[in-house]
Amino acid sequence: MKVSGWGNYPNISCRLYQPDSIDEILDFISDGSVSPLISRGMGRSYGDSALSENILSHTRIKSISDIDPNNGELLCSAGITLKEILDLYGCDGWFLPVTPGTKHVTVGGAVASDVHGKNHHVAGSFSEYVESIKVLTVKEGLVECSREINSELFRATCGGMGLTGIIVEVKLRLNKVQSSFIEQKTCKSANLFETFQLLESHKEYTYSVAWVDCLAKGASRGRSVVTFGEHLSDEVFVPIPETKINVPFNVPDFVMNKYSVKAFNKIYYSKITSSLETRNVHFDSFFYPLDKVDNWYRLYGRNGFLQYQFVVPSEQAFFVFEEILMLCTKLGVLPYLAVMKELGACNNNYLSFPKSGMTLSLDFKISRSLFPLLDRFDSLVVSNGGRVYLAKDSRMSEVIFKQGYPGWELFAAVRERYGADEMLHSLQSRRIGL
C-alpha cells in the first residue's frame, strides 16, 4: 500500500502490519523474518522517520489505566493518542504537561520524537513527564526502562525515532489544572527584531509562540502575531469540540500561492487592533488550531509540503532567522506558514531536538528549487551551533545530522546492544547513517 508522512512527501509503497495485541508484536519481532521495519502511530511525523519497506502500526492496540488522583500517573499502550487521554481525563482537571501542535499523535510517537510545545522554556520536553517505558527489543525481548533502570535505553528511546525497539507501553504523569480554558494574550510586532523583543520581555508566561509573516518584506520582514497564555482557575471544564471542517481531496496546486497566502497573512495580522488583546479560549483552540481542519495537509496540493524546523542558540538566533528570511525572499521560495518559539535547556537524551535557544518552523510547498535552499539553511544552522528536528525531516544529510547531534555515537551503541540495528530502520535512519 501507499503511505507517507503528514507532509505527503515522500510517498512510498510498503507492507503494513496491524497487530491486535502486544503478544502479536512479540511474536512478530521474535520471528525476525520481516526487515527493515519501523513503528508508526497516527502518521503525524512530517517526513520519512516512520516510513520503511515494512511498517508496524499501533492503532489497533488500545489500553489505558485509571489515573492516580494523587500524582496524575497513568499507564497506557503506545497506540493511545493524546486526544484520547484528554477526552478521558480533561474534564476531571488533568492536562498534558507538554503537548505538540496536534492532539492526534500517539503516546509512543510523542516519546519517540520527544515532542515539545509552547512551554519548553519552562517545562522541557514530553519525556520529562515519562516515568517508564516498556520496549520490545530484538535481542532481549520486553525491557522496562526508566531514568533509574536501563537508563541508557530510556535516554536512547526518548527522542530515538523508534529506532531502539518497539515502544509498547508508557507510564506518564499529567498535570492538575483548574479549567479547560486559557487566558490568551495577543499582540503584534512590526518586524523580526520586535518579535524577539516581545518574546524576551514576556518570559514570565508559561506558554508563548509567534506566528511569523514570511511574505512581508523590507522594514516589515518578520512581523508577527505573538501569543502568550496561562491556564485559568475558574473551575469550568468543557469537552473538546468536534471538528467540523475537512479537506476531502488534494487542492489544485494553483490555489495555494504567494498571492492567496499574502492576502491571508494581511487579514490575520490586521485582526489584532490593540497593543494587547486578552480573551479566554478553550485549550483546544489555543494548543491545536490546525486540528480544526481535518487533513489540512491537502491544502498544499498533490506534491505535498515539507516543514523545516531548526533551533539555534539565542545569541545567534536573530542573525540566522534574518538571513533565512532574506534568502527566502531573494530566491522566491516562500514559506506559507512559520512559527517561532523559545526553547529551554536540553535534556540528556541522545537525540532529543530541543536545546537552549530559539526555534523556527517553516512550511514550504514541495518544488525543485526548495531543496538547494534547504541545503544552504542546513549549513547556516549547524555552523551557528544549531540542529534540525528529526520528526519534521525528510532530506537532511548524514553529515548535517551528525554535526547537529553529538550524541549519535552513544545512541548507535545502544541500538547495537539491543539488536535494533539488525531490524529497525526507516528511510530517515538509512539516510542519516543510523
SULJODA-V308917 format. One record per pair of residues at least 12 apart in sequence whose ideal C-beta (glycine too) atoms are under 6 Angstrom apart, sorted by the first residue. I is the first residue (numbers start at 1). J is the second residue. Records with the same first field share a line. If there is no record, write none. Layout:
I: J / J
This chain:
1: 16
5: 45 / 46 / 47
6: 44 / 46 / 297
7: 46 / 304 / 305 / 306
8: 297 / 304
9: 304 / 366
10: 48
12: 51
14: 53 / 55
15: 54
16: 55
17: 56
18: 57 / 60
20: 60
22: 168
25: 136 / 166
29: 136
34: 54
35: 423
36: 52 / 53 / 425
37: 54 / 56 / 423 / 424
38: 50 / 52 / 162 / 426
39: 56 / 162 / 166
40: 55 / 57
41: 58 / 106 / 108 / 109
42: 104 / 105 / 106
44: 102 / 105
45: 391
46: 307 / 392
47: 393 / 394
48: 394 / 427 / 428
49: 161 / 390 / 426 / 428
51: 426 / 427
52: 426
58: 78 / 79 / 108
59: 79
61: 77 / 79
62: 79
63: 77
64: 76 / 80
67: 89
72: 173 / 174
73: 173
75: 171
76: 107
77: 169
78: 107 / 108 / 167 / 168
79: 106
80: 107
81: 106
82: 103 / 105
83: 103 / 104
91: 237
93: 176 / 177
94: 174
95: 175 / 177
97: 123 / 129 / 175
98: 117 / 123 / 126
99: 117 / 287
100: 115 / 117
102: 288 / 291
103: 288
107: 170
108: 167
110: 126
111: 158 / 167 / 170
112: 161 / 162
113: 391
114: 126 / 127 / 158 / 159 / 352
116: 354
118: 207 / 209
119: 206 / 207
120: 343 / 344 / 354
121: 342 / 344
122: 206
125: 352 / 354
127: 158
129: 172 / 173
130: 172
131: 171
132: 144 / 146 / 171
133: 145 / 157 / 170
134: 168 / 169
135: 157 / 165 / 167
136: 165 / 166 / 168
137: 165 / 418
138: 419 / 420 / 422 / 423
139: 418 / 419
152: 414
155: 349 / 350
156: 350 / 411 / 414
158: 349
159: 349 / 351 / 352
160: 351
161: 390
163: 420 / 424 / 429
164: 420
165: 418 / 420
177: 231
178: 233 / 235
179: 232 / 234 / 236
180: 237 / 238 / 282 / 283
181: 232 / 280 / 282
182: 229 / 281 / 283 / 286
183: 230 / 232 / 280
184: 229 / 279 / 281 / 286
185: 228 / 276 / 278
186: 227 / 272 / 277
187: 226 / 276
188: 225 / 272
189: 223 / 224
190: 223
191: 220 / 222 / 223
192: 221 / 222 / 322
195: 210 / 222 / 224
196: 318
198: 226
199: 342
202: 228
205: 228
206: 230
207: 229
208: 228
209: 227 / 341
210: 224 / 226 / 340
211: 225
212: 224 / 338 / 340
213: 265 / 269
214: 335 / 338
215: 262 / 265 / 334
217: 329
221: 325
222: 325
225: 272
229: 286
240: 284
243: 294
245: 293
246: 294
247: 295 / 296 / 298 / 299
250: 298 / 301 / 302
251: 298 / 299 / 301
253: 301
256: 299 / 300
258: 334
261: 336
300: 365
303: 366
304: 366
305: 363 / 365
306: 364
307: 361 / 363 / 392
308: 362 / 374
309: 361 / 389 / 392
310: 381 / 386 / 388
311: 343 / 355 / 357 / 359 / 386
312: 357 / 384 / 386
313: 357 / 385
314: 357 / 358
316: 384
317: 357 / 358
320: 380 / 384
321: 360
324: 377
331: 373
333: 369 / 370 / 373
335: 362 / 363 / 364
336: 363
337: 363
338: 362
339: 361
340: 360
341: 359
342: 358
343: 357 / 359
350: 407 / 410 / 411
351: 405 / 411
353: 389
378: 400
382: 400 / 403 / 404
387: 404
398: 432 / 433
401: 432
